[in-house]
Amino acid sequence: MVRAFLDANVLFSAAYHHDAGLRRLWKTPRIKLVTSRYAAEEARRNLDEPTQLHDLEVLLGEVEIWEATPADRPFSPPIKLPEKDRPILLAAIQGHATHLLTGDFKHFGPFYGRTVEGVLILPPSEFLRRIY
C-alpha cells in the first residue's frame, strides 16, 4: 500500500482552496495519508480564515498522525536539510511512508525523485501524475 506523508505546505494548500486538486489525495482509496503533529501545527499557524481551519481539521480527520522520535542523526544517503525540515523527513521515515509529498522546492527540491531510507521525495503534482 502507498503511504503518502503530507508536508505542511500540502496540508495548507488542500485546506486553503476548497476545490484544490490536492484534495484528490483524500479520495484515492489505495493511498494511506500520513502526516505529523509538527506538520499539522505548521499548516494551522499559516491559515487565517476560520473556514480554512475547519477544512484543515476535517482533512486531518482522515489522515494518520505520526510523530517522529526526536533524533539528531544523519540520513542515509546523507542529505543536508535545514533544522526545521529534518522533523518532516524523520517523521516520514519513522511513519513507514513510501512517499514524502512536499511543495517545498527550496529545501526538498534538490531531492525530488530521490529515495531516502525508503521514502521517495516528490512534489504533489508528480505523485498525482504517477498515481493516476
N, C-alpha and C positions, 0 to 999 in steps of 0.2 A: 504494500500500500504506500502511496505517496503521502509523506508527512511534510507539509509546507510550513516553514516558520515565517511568520509575518513580522517584518521590522515595523517600527513606529510610523514611518512615513507611509507605509502601505495601509496600516490601520487608519491613520489620519485621512488619507485620500479617499478611502472607502466610506468613511463617516462624513466627510466634508461635502461630497456630492451624492445625493440620494440616488442618482442614476449613473454613478461611476461604473465603468466597465470592470473595475476590480471586483465588484460585487459578484461577478460570475464565479469567483473562487468559492463563495459560500453556497453556490447552487450546484456544484460538481460533486456527486456522491463518492467518487473514487479518491477524493482528496481529504485528508485529515488536516485541519488547520491548527497550528500551534503558534503560541507567542509566549512572551514572558511578562511578568508584572512590570518589569523595568520598561519594556516597550509600550505596554498599555498606558502606563503613567505618563510617558513622554507624549503619546498621542493626546491624552486628556489635557495636558498642560497647553497644547498648541491649538485646541479647539475653543472657540469663543461662544458660539451660539448654543443655547440650551437644546435645540433640536438636533444639532450635530452631536452633542454629548450624549443625548438619548440614543441616537442611532449607533454611536460607538458602543454603548453598553449592550444594545440589542445584538450587535455583531459579535461582541466579545462573549456573549452567552452561548455562542456556537463554536467557540474556539477553546482548545485545551490550553490552559495557562500553566506554563512551566517556569521554574526559577532555577537559574544556574547556581551551583555552589561556587561562591567566590574563590577564585584561584588565579594567582599570578604565575602563569605557566606559558611556555611557548606553544604555538600551534604547529601541527605537522601536516603539510610542509609549512615552514616558517612564513608568516606574513606579518607585516607591520600595520597595525591599526591604532588610531587614537584611543586613549583610555576609555572614552565614553562609548566606543563601538565594540570594545572587547566583550562586554557582557552579552551583547546581542549574538555574536558568533558562538560564544561559550554556551549560552542557553540553547541555541540550535543544535549544537553538538550533543550536549547532555540530554536534550529532549528527544534525541534519536530522529531528528528531522532528516529528510532526504534532500531537502532544498531550503535555502535561505533566500527569501524574496525581499529585495530592498531596492528602493529608488535612490539610495544614497550613492550617486555616481562618484562624488568627490572622494569618499573614503573606501567604498566597496567596489567601485567601477573597475579598478585595475585587476580585480579578482573575479569579475564576471566570467562565467564559463569554467572556473576552476573548482575543484573539489578539495575541501579542507576537512580532514578527519571524517570523511563520509558524507559531507554536506556540500551539495553543488550550489554555488552562489550565482543567482540570476536576477536580472531586473524582472519585475512582474510581467511586463509585456512579452518578453521572451518565453517565460514559463507558460503563459497562456497560449502562445503560439504552439509550443511543443505539446501541450495537453489536448488542444482542440484540433 
